[in-house]
Structure formats: C-alpha cells, structure tokens
Amino acid sequence: MQLMTRTGYLASICVAGLIAANIAHAKDASQNFAVDNGGVRDCNHLIASGNPDYPPYLWPADDGSGHLIGAAAEFLQRVGDAAGINIEVVNTGSWGRVQQHMREGGIDMIAGAFFTVPRLEYMDYFYPAFQGTRTVIWTKANIDINYRQWSDLRGLEGLTVINNSFGQEFDSYAAQNLTIREVPSLEQGLMMLDRNRGEYLIYEEFPGKAFAAREKIDDIRSYDIAVSEESLYLTMSHKSPCNTGAMRGRIAQALFKLVGDGVMDEMLEASIARWSTGTN
C-alpha cells in the first residue's frame, strides 16, 4: 500500500518540521514503568498510548506532561479505575511508532485500535469494542470522483496515514488493487490533499472533520458512502509482563460494565468541545 514519488518526497521534506515537533513532544513510555523495591514491574500501574492524531479520541496535551488526552484516554482511565489499576496514557510518537512499542513491550496497552489479523501476533484485544467508527473518502471540494464502491478508487493516487488499518477486508483489497501513499500524520495527509499532492485521502469521518476545521482547511469534502465501518478496541501487548489471565479478566469486566453504561457517549461530547476550543 505504499508508493513513493518525487512529489511525495518533496512533500515529506516540506512537513519535516511538523514531524520533528511531534517526536519532540513524545516520550519513552518505558521510563514510566513502575517497579517495586526488587525491580519487578508493579502491574497496578500500566502505561498505554495510541494514535496522537486522532481527535476527539486522542491528541497530545500541550501542558508539557507528555500525556495524550481525549475521549479514548479518559475511557481507558475509567476502565483502570473500575479495575483498581492506574493506567497512564502517554504520547510515544506517531501511530506507527506506538505499534512498534506494542511489538517490543515498550508499552502495556493501546487506547483504541481496529481489529486486524496481523496485529494478533503482538497484542490481545478486549471485548466488547468501546466505540464504532466510519472511514470515508476525502477529496478536494471542487472534485467529484463519484465514489460508490472500492473499485471506484482504482487508477487514482490515494493517501493514508502510515500503519493505519481500515479493516482486514479493505486492507487486503487495497494492497492488491489500489495505489495508496502512506504519510506520517493526518495533518500531513490533509495538507497534501489540499495542495493537490494526492487525489483522495482515506481516513475516519469525525477525526478528519475535526482536524480540517482546526487547521482551517475548508476546501475538502467527504463522501456519504463509507469505505468501512469498524470498531475500536482496547488492546494489550503480548510482551507486557502484566499481561496475565487475571489482569485481562479485571480489565475485561470493567470494560464490559462501562460499555453497558454508555459512558463513552458523554465523553465524546466533552472531548469534541475540548478539541474545538483547544483547551486541556
């Protein structure tokens, strides 16, 4: 799903400062692991991360704490409270870097991931999902690609965020049939689309709208027919020393109750307002 052209290379150079800024605000989550006097991990304190370009679910706090804030972060912390665990949600860099941390055991959990078979190799999923999402096609406002089905994207040059997934079925179709360039962040993808450096962008509906509004990118449009409708899950790294049957049971029970109580709805409303006003 990756195509690199001279245009893409130049675009990457143009946004190098944005990427560097994101890395500068990230921190090594493993330094936050709590240990007892014998140097053994304290599993009552877990470290989580997630996609930092994902409002209203997740975005970096600007208070210097190195944390991620948003509805998914708040929900995961509520799960921890209900399970008797302190879960700290930190900014560890780009979405691709977060997934690498999960592979290596540099973090314990992810606060929001789609299900794909390859990800089962390095993390466990908690059920039920805590939120449903819609992924849509974005283009310039003055362009109509008449999108109705996946095959309508053939022959067009697309953009998406690196290491993003839009469901196992679409990912497989795209890998075999579509030309999609991967970029480091949603911000870069929207800027490239705005500057005609891609014909369409694939991303989730509300995060795309939220980011475009805040960056004052108003000459793009989304299409009503969804590329996919997926669920967001909490996950835990296979390499986390805290990933035990007992721990997963505690988290799963707390998750089940909070999903049943519908607490995510109120958290989303609050996070939408928080993101739009730029408050922490």
C-alpha positions as CSV (number, residue, x, y, z in Angstrom):
1,M,0.0,0.0,0.0
2,Q,3.0,2.3,-0.4
3,L,4.0,4.4,-3.3
4,M,6.8,7.0,-3.1
5,T,7.2,9.5,-5.9
6,R,9.3,12.7,-6.3
7,T,6.2,14.7,-5.4
8,G,5.7,12.6,-2.2
9,Y,9.4,13.0,-1.3
10,L,9.2,16.8,-1.7
11,A,6.0,16.9,0.3
12,S,7.7,15.0,3.1
13,I,10.5,17.5,3.2
14,C,8.1,20.4,3.4
15,V,6.5,18.9,6.6
16,A,9.7,17.7,8.2
17,G,9.3,20.4,10.9
18,L,5.8,19.1,11.8
19,I,7.1,15.5,12.1
20,A,10.0,16.7,14.3
21,A,7.7,18.6,16.5
22,N,5.5,15.6,17.1
23,I,8.6,13.5,18.0
24,A,9.9,16.2,20.3
25,H,6.7,16.1,22.4
26,A,6.7,12.3,22.6
27,K,8.5,10.4,25.3
28,D,9.9,7.0,26.1
29,A,7.0,5.3,27.8
30,S,9.2,2.6,29.3
31,Q,10.8,5.1,31.6
32,N,7.4,5.4,33.3
33,F,7.1,1.7,34.2
34,A,6.6,1.4,38.0
35,V,8.7,-1.2,39.8
36,D,8.9,-2.4,43.3
37,N,12.0,-2.4,45.6
38,G,13.2,-5.6,43.9
39,G,13.0,-4.1,40.4
40,V,9.9,-6.1,39.5
41,R,7.1,-4.4,37.5
42,D,4.3,-3.0,39.5
43,C,1.2,-4.1,37.5
44,N,-1.1,-1.8,39.3
45,H,0.4,1.0,37.2
46,L,0.1,0.4,33.4
47,I,1.4,2.5,30.5
48,A,-0.8,3.0,27.5
49,S,-0.6,5.0,24.3
50,G,-2.4,5.5,21.0
51,N,-2.6,7.4,17.8
52,P,-1.7,11.1,18.7
53,D,-3.5,12.4,15.6
54,Y,-7.0,11.2,16.5
55,P,-9.3,13.8,17.9
56,P,-11.7,13.6,19.6
57,Y,-10.4,10.3,20.8
58,L,-6.8,11.1,21.3
59,W,-4.4,14.1,20.9
60,P,-1.3,15.4,22.8
61,A,-1.8,17.5,25.8
62,D,0.1,20.8,25.5
63,D,0.8,21.2,29.2
64,G,4.3,19.6,28.9
65,S,3.1,16.4,30.7
66,G,3.7,14.1,27.7
67,H,0.2,12.7,28.0
68,L,-2.5,12.0,25.5
69,I,-5.9,13.4,26.2
70,G,-9.3,12.8,24.7
71,A,-12.3,10.5,24.9
72,A,-10.4,7.3,24.5
73,A,-7.8,8.3,27.1
74,E,-10.5,9.2,29.5
75,F,-12.4,6.0,28.9
76,L,-9.3,3.8,29.4
77,Q,-8.5,5.6,32.6
78,R,-12.1,5.0,33.8
79,V,-11.6,1.3,32.9
80,G,-8.5,1.3,35.1
81,D,-10.3,3.0,38.0
82,A,-13.0,0.4,37.8
83,A,-10.4,-2.4,37.7
84,G,-8.3,-1.0,40.5
85,I,-5.4,-0.1,38.2
86,N,-3.7,3.2,37.4
87,I,-3.5,3.5,33.6
88,E,-1.4,6.4,32.3
89,V,-1.9,7.3,28.7
90,V,1.3,8.9,27.3
91,N,2.4,10.3,23.9
92,T,5.0,7.9,22.5
93,G,5.1,9.4,18.9
94,S,3.4,8.5,15.7
95,W,0.8,5.7,15.3
96,G,3.5,3.6,13.6
97,R,5.8,4.1,16.5
98,V,3.1,3.2,19.0
99,Q,2.5,-0.1,17.3
100,Q,6.2,-0.8,17.3
101,H,6.3,-0.1,21.1
102,M,3.5,-2.7,21.4
103,R,5.5,-5.3,19.5
104,E,8.5,-4.7,21.7
105,G,6.7,-4.4,25.0
106,G,7.6,-0.7,25.4
107,I,4.0,0.0,26.4
108,D,1.3,-2.2,28.0
109,M,-1.8,-1.1,26.2
110,I,-3.3,0.8,23.2
111,A,-6.3,3.1,23.8
112,G,-8.1,2.4,20.6
113,A,-7.2,0.0,17.7
114,F,-9.1,-1.6,14.8
115,F,-9.0,-5.4,14.6
116,T,-6.6,-6.9,12.0
117,V,-5.3,-10.5,11.9
118,P,-1.6,-9.3,11.7
119,R,-2.0,-7.4,15.0
120,L,-3.0,-10.6,16.8
121,E,0.7,-11.5,16.5
122,Y,1.7,-8.9,19.1
123,M,-1.4,-7.9,21.1
124,D,-4.6,-9.1,22.7
125,Y,-8.0,-7.5,22.1
126,F,-10.5,-6.8,24.8
127,Y,-14.2,-7.3,24.1
128,P,-16.6,-5.7,23.6
129,A,-15.4,-2.8,21.4
130,F,-15.8,0.6,23.1
131,Q,-16.7,2.7,20.1
132,G,-17.8,2.3,16.4
133,T,-16.3,4.4,13.6
134,R,-16.8,5.2,9.9
135,T,-14.0,5.6,7.5
136,V,-14.7,7.8,4.4
137,I,-13.1,9.1,1.3
138,W,-11.9,12.8,1.3
139,T,-11.2,14.8,-1.9
140,K,-10.8,18.5,-2.8
141,A,-14.2,20.2,-2.6
142,N,-14.2,21.0,-6.4
143,I,-13.5,17.4,-7.4
144,D,-16.1,14.6,-7.6
145,I,-14.7,11.1,-8.1
146,N,-18.2,9.7,-7.9
147,Y,-17.2,7.3,-5.2
148,R,-19.7,4.5,-4.6
149,Q,-17.6,1.4,-4.1
150,W,-13.9,0.4,-3.5
151,S,-13.3,-0.3,-7.2
152,D,-14.0,3.4,-8.0
153,L,-10.6,4.2,-6.4
154,R,-8.7,2.2,-9.0
155,G,-6.3,4.3,-11.1
156,L,-6.3,7.1,-8.6
157,E,-3.5,8.2,-6.3
158,G,-4.6,7.9,-2.6
159,L,-3.2,9.0,0.7
160,T,-3.5,7.5,4.2
161,V,-1.6,7.6,7.5
162,I,1.2,5.1,7.8
163,N,0.3,1.8,9.6
164,N,-3.4,2.7,9.7
165,S,-5.9,0.0,9.1
166,F,-9.5,0.3,7.8
167,G,-10.5,-3.3,8.4
168,Q,-9.0,-6.6,7.3
169,E,-11.1,-6.9,4.1
170,F,-10.4,-3.4,2.8
171,D,-6.7,-3.6,3.7
172,S,-6.4,-6.8,1.6
173,Y,-8.3,-5.3,-1.3
174,A,-6.2,-2.1,-1.2
175,A,-2.9,-3.9,-1.1
176,Q,-3.8,-5.8,-4.3
177,N,-5.7,-3.2,-6.3
178,L,-5.1,0.4,-5.1
179,T,-2.3,2.9,-5.2
180,I,-2.0,4.5,-1.8
181,R,0.9,6.5,-0.4
182,E,1.4,6.4,3.3
183,V,2.2,9.6,5.2
184,P,3.3,10.1,8.8
185,S,0.3,12.0,10.1
186,L,-3.3,13.1,9.3
187,E,-2.1,16.7,9.3
188,Q,0.3,16.0,6.5
189,G,-2.3,14.0,4.6
190,L,-4.8,16.8,4.7
191,M,-2.1,19.3,3.7
192,M,-1.0,17.2,0.7
193,L,-4.7,16.8,-0.4
194,D,-5.2,20.5,0.0
195,R,-2.1,21.1,-2.2
196,N,-3.2,18.6,-4.9
197,R,-0.5,16.1,-4.0
198,G,-3.0,13.2,-3.8
199,E,-6.4,12.6,-5.4
200,Y,-8.1,11.3,-2.3
201,L,-7.4,10.7,1.4
202,I,-8.8,7.7,3.3
203,Y,-9.5,8.5,7.0
204,E,-12.2,8.3,9.6
205,E,-15.1,10.7,9.3
206,F,-15.1,12.8,12.5
207,P,-11.3,12.9,13.2
208,G,-10.9,14.2,9.6
209,K,-13.6,16.8,10.1
210,A,-12.2,17.9,13.4
211,F,-8.6,18.2,12.2
212,A,-9.6,20.0,9.0
213,A,-11.7,22.5,11.0
214,R,-9.0,23.3,13.4
215,E,-6.4,23.7,10.7
216,K,-8.8,25.9,8.7
217,I,-8.7,23.5,5.7
218,D,-12.2,24.2,4.3
219,D,-11.9,23.3,0.6
220,I,-12.2,19.5,1.0
221,R,-15.2,17.2,1.1
222,S,-16.1,13.7,2.4
223,Y,-18.4,11.2,0.7
224,D,-21.5,9.8,2.3
225,I,-20.8,6.1,1.5
226,A,-18.3,4.7,4.0
227,V,-15.2,2.8,2.9
228,S,-15.7,0.7,6.0
229,E,-17.3,0.8,9.4
230,E,-15.1,-0.6,12.1
231,S,-14.9,-0.9,15.9
232,L,-12.3,0.5,18.3
233,Y,-10.9,-1.9,20.8
234,L,-8.6,-1.7,23.9
235,T,-5.6,-3.9,23.4
236,M,-2.7,-5.3,25.5
237,S,0.8,-6.2,24.4
238,H,1.9,-9.8,24.4
239,K,5.2,-8.7,25.8
240,S,3.9,-6.8,28.7
241,P,4.8,-8.6,31.9
242,C,1.5,-7.5,33.3
243,N,-0.5,-9.4,30.5
244,T,-1.8,-12.3,32.6
245,G,-5.1,-14.0,32.7
246,A,-6.0,-12.4,36.0
247,M,-5.2,-8.9,34.7
248,R,-7.1,-9.4,31.4
249,G,-10.1,-10.6,33.5
250,R,-10.1,-7.5,35.7
251,I,-9.9,-5.1,32.7
252,A,-12.5,-7.0,30.7
253,Q,-15.0,-6.9,33.5
254,A,-14.5,-3.2,33.9
255,L,-14.8,-2.6,30.2
256,F,-18.0,-4.6,29.9
257,K,-19.7,-2.6,32.6
258,L,-18.6,0.8,31.2
259,V,-19.7,-0.1,27.7
260,G,-23.0,-1.2,29.0
261,D,-23.5,2.0,30.9
262,G,-22.8,4.0,27.7
263,V,-20.3,6.3,29.3
264,M,-18.4,6.8,26.0
265,D,-21.2,9.0,24.6
266,E,-20.8,11.7,27.2
267,M,-17.0,11.5,27.0
268,L,-17.2,12.1,23.2
269,E,-19.4,15.2,23.6
270,A,-17.0,16.6,26.1
271,S,-13.9,15.8,24.0
272,I,-15.4,17.4,20.9
273,A,-15.9,20.6,22.8
274,R,-12.5,20.4,24.4
275,W,-10.7,19.9,21.0
276,S,-12.6,22.7,19.2
277,T,-11.7,25.2,21.9
278,G,-8.1,24.0,22.1
279,T,-8.3,23.5,25.9
280,N,-6.5,20.9,28.0
